[in-house]
């Protein structure tokens, strides 16, 4: 990550190299993550292990934002935007957001040089999936306590609404240590950890409740900087989630426009009627406005850390609202078929509304934006 320069300007469009990467990944996902594979994963509640392996071994996606010295590709948050967009567009049943935007980001932001490097290499190899546990049963505050034990630390308490928490190999946990929030790493197979799936609107992004009962954990970095590291991790994750939301919303707009061209009513394609034209135009305006903020937030994550809190909250609001709006409009453009189980619109509708509350609701992020931008 480089410090912003006087000439640094927000990037609201991607480079030709980014677009080539996008095209390559889109083609890969169309071949290996079709709707049938997405529905199969949804039915079983499990991620597609074969797809994850191919994304890791053939494309190196888990290590995209991990430094080269830790066996990653060494790219920044903006370079990962096409990956999040395309995975969101395909609703790919893999724990990429959890592992990269939450787990790996927390390890990087912790500044730890003792434990984190080995975990980051494990993630970059594709062998490990990871996530971040940061809220208790109330969905807001940290409810896990850490205490020193035998030269290390143990965790007690509960964490809820943990994305991918039931299956992740590596858990980064926000816990209170001597009254301060610090980050800790522990393993998902610990005997002193109980993991239980939680019911979720979006079956493709499962949530879990974790109960820590003397769970051994390694402190990451300086506890004095734990709260800032957590805050920056969540902002990076909001920026990544915004890109994912843009990808899903873009796919919905494609579906709506294609149907409006093909569906004939009263001897004319329904897209020729002004009411449908206006709906599609309004969806496009919402999408492009959201896209600009998503790109700006990911640019800020790499180039302007002082701007990241406001940029991440703004992107979270805009992209959440746009995705939910476009999901609703797409269903209405499709008419009766849009409400059926067989049509994919409901899969995106679920993702839109689950993502809307993940990492803070739009109302919460508007209030936060007023605080940090003021």
N, C-alpha and C positions, 0 to 999 in steps of 0.2 A: 504494500500500500504506500502510495507516495503522497507527500504533502501537496496541497493545492498551491499553484503559483499565481502570480498576479494576472497572468494571461489565461488561467483556467476558466473555461466556459462550460456550462452544462451541456451534455450531449443528449439531444432529443431524437436523434436518428442513429441507426446502426451502420457500421461500415460494410463495404462489399464482402469483406472476409466474414463478418458476422452473418450476413445473409447467406453466404455459401454454407456456413456451418448449419444454419437453420434448415436450408434445403436438404442437406445430407441427413440431418436428424429426422426431419419430417418423413423422408422416404423410408428410412429405417423403421420408424414407428408404424408407418402404414403397412409395412410388410410383417412386422413382428408383434404389433400390439393393436390388431384390429378390434372392432367393437365386440366380436365374439369372445376374444380373450379378456376384455374388460369385464364383460358380463360373467364370465366364468370365475374370475377373481372375486367379483362382488358376491356371487352365490356362496363361495367357500369362506369368505372373510380372510383370505390369505393373499399375500403379495405374490406376484409371478416371479419365482426364483430364477427361472431360466432367462427371462427377459432382463432381470437385474444383472445376471452374470454376463450376458451379451453386451449390455450397456457399459459394464465395467471393463471387460476384456477387449472388446472391439473398438469402443469409443473412448474409454477412460473417463467417463463422466463423473464418477465420485471424486476423482482427484483434480477436477478442473480448476478449483480455486485454492488448492493446497500448494504451498511453495514447492519449487523443484527440489530443494534440498531435503524435502520430506517425501520425495517420490511422487509429487503431484505435477500438474502441468504449469502451475505458477501464474494462472490468469486471475483477473480481478472480478468483482461482482458484476460489472457491466458486461464482461465477456460471457458470463453465465446466463444472461437474460434470454438468449435464444433457446437454451436448454429448458429453462423454467417455462417459457412460453409454449414450446412444442410439447413438453410433457403435460402441461395443462390442457392444451388443445386436444391431445389424444386421451386424456384421463388415464394415462399410463399407470397400471397397478404396481408401482414400485415405490419404495420409501425414499425417494430422492430428496424431497423437500425436508423431511425429518432429518435425514442423515447429513445433508450438505448445508441447508439454510439454518438448521438448528444445532445439530451436534458438532459438525466441523467448525461452524462459525463461533460457537462458544469456546471451543478449544483454542482457536486462533486469537480470539479477543481476550482470553485469560492471560496471555503473555507468559504462560508457563513453559519452561524449557527443560523440565525434568520428566514429567509424565506425559504431557500432551504430544510431543513428537512421535512417540511410539504409537499412540492412538491414531494420530493423523495418518501415519504410514499404513496402519491397518485399514483405515477408511479408504485411502487412496487406492489400495489394492483391490477394493471391491469385496473383500472378505467380510468386512464388518458393516453392519447397519447401526445407526446411532440416533439419538434424539435428545431433547432437552426437557427436563421436568422442572417447572418453575412455579406452579400454582397449587394451592391446596384445594380442599373440597369446595371452597367458596368461589373458585375460578379466578381469584384476583391476587390474594396475598400468599407469600411463602409460608408454608406450614411444616417444613422439615427442619429439625434441629441437628446440629453437628457437635460432637463432643470429642476431645482428644482421647485416644486409647492406644496403649502399647506402641507409642511412637508414630501412630497414624491417627485416623479419625473414624468414628462410626456415626451412622445416620439413624435418626428416629423420627417417625411422623408419616404423614401421608402427602402424596402428590396426585392430583387428578387432572383429567382432560389432557393426558400426555399423548401427543400424536405418535402412533407406532410404538407406544411404550410396552405393549404386551409381547412384542417379538424382537425388539432391538437388542443387539449384542452388547452395546455400550450405552450407558446412561450418564448424561451430564446433569447434575442435580444442583439447583439453587437451594442453599440451606443457610440457616442462621447460625453463626459462630461468634460467640461473645457479643451478641447484639448486632452484629453486622452480617450482611448477606455476602456469602462466598460461594464459589463454584467448586464442585467435587465431581470426580469420575468414579463410577462403579460399574460392575458387570451385571448384565441382565440375568445371568444364571446363578447369582449369589443365593445361597441357602437362606440367608436372612432377609430376603426380599420376596414379597408376595405381589404378583401381578394379576390383575383381573380386567378383562375387556369391559368397556362401557358402551352402552347403546349410543349409536351415532346416526345422525341423519344421512351422512355420506358414508356408505359401506366401504368405499374405496380409500377412505382416510380414517382408519380405525383409531379410536381413543382408548386409553387405559387408565386405571387407577392403580397406584403403586403404594404399598405399605412397607416402610422401612423399619426393621426391628433389630437394631444393632448391626446394620449393614456396613461392612468395611468399605471405606472410600478414600481416595487420594485427593488431597487438597490441590487445586489448580491455581498457581500463581499466588500473588500477594492478597490476603483477605481484605486489605484496605481498598483494593481496587475491584473487588468482586461485584459491587452494585453497579459500577460503571460498565464493567465487562458484560454483565447481564443486560443492561439497558442497550448497549451497542449491539449485542447479539440479537435482541428482539427487533431492533430497528433494521438490521440487515435482513432479518427474516421477513419483516413487513415489506421491504423492498422486493425481495425475491417472490413473496406471495403475490404482490401486485403484478409482477410479470406473469406469473402463472394464471392469475385471473384474466389478464389481457388475452392470453392464449386461448382460454376457454371461451371467453366472450366472442373472440374473433371467429372461432369455429361455429358458434351459434349463429352469428350473422351470415356466415356462408350458407348454413342450412336454410335460413329464412329466405335469403335472396334466391337460392336455387329453387326452392319450393314455389316462391312467388312467380318465377318464370315458367315453371312447368304446370302448375295447377290452373286449369281452365274453368272458368265460371261464366255463364251467359255468353259463351262463344269467344271469350277473351282470357288471356292469362291474368290472374288476379293482380300481378305486379303492374299491370297497365292502369289499374285504378289508383286515383290520387291518394286515397286513404292508406293503401298499402305502401305506395311510394314514400309517403311522409313517414310512416313507421320505420321503414328501412333507413331512410335518410337520418332520422333522429337517432337510431341505433348506431349508425356510423359515426355521427358527431360525438356521442357519448364514448364510444370505443376509442376514437383517436385522442380525445382529451385525456382519457385515462391512461392511454399508452404513453403520452408525453410525460405525465407525472411519474409513471413507473420507471421510465428510462432516467428521468432526472434523479429519482431516489437512488437508483443503483449507481449512477454516476457519483452522487454525493457519498455513497458508501466507500468508494475508492478514492475520490479526489478532494472531497470537502467535508471532513468529519464534523465540523461545526454546523454544517447545514443539514446533516443527516436526520436529526430528530424531527425537525419540521417537515422535511421532504418525505420521510417515511410515513409520518402520520397523514400528510396530505394525500400521498399515493394510496394508502390503505383506504381512506374514505372514498376517493374518486373511483378506484378500481372495484371496491366492494359494491358501491352504488351502481356503477355501470354494468357489472356482471349480473347482478340481481335484476336490473331493469331489462337488459337484453334477453335474459333467460325467460322472463315473463312475456316480453313482446314476441319472441320466437315461437313460444307455445301458441300465442293468439294468432299469429300469422298462419300457423299450420292448422288452425281450427280444431275440429274434433280429433284428428289424428295426433295432434300435439299432446293430447292428454293420455295417450295409450302407453302401456308398458313396453310395447314393441318398439316405439320410437325412442331415439336416444336423448331427446330433449330433457326428459326427467332426470337423467343422470347428471347433466350439466346444471339443472335447476338445483339439485341437491348439493352439488359442489359449490355453486354460487352462494347458497344460503349458509352452508357450514363455514365457508371461508370468510363470510361476512362477519362472523363473531370470533373467529380465530385471531388471536393476537390483539384483541380489543375491538369492540363494536365501533361502527362509525361515530356514534354519539360520544363514546369515550375518546376516540381519536380526535374528534373536533375539539373537545375540551383540552386535550393535551396539546394540540396545535396552537391553541390560543395561549397556553402557558409558555411553550418553548419559542414561539415566534414573536411573542410580545416583548 
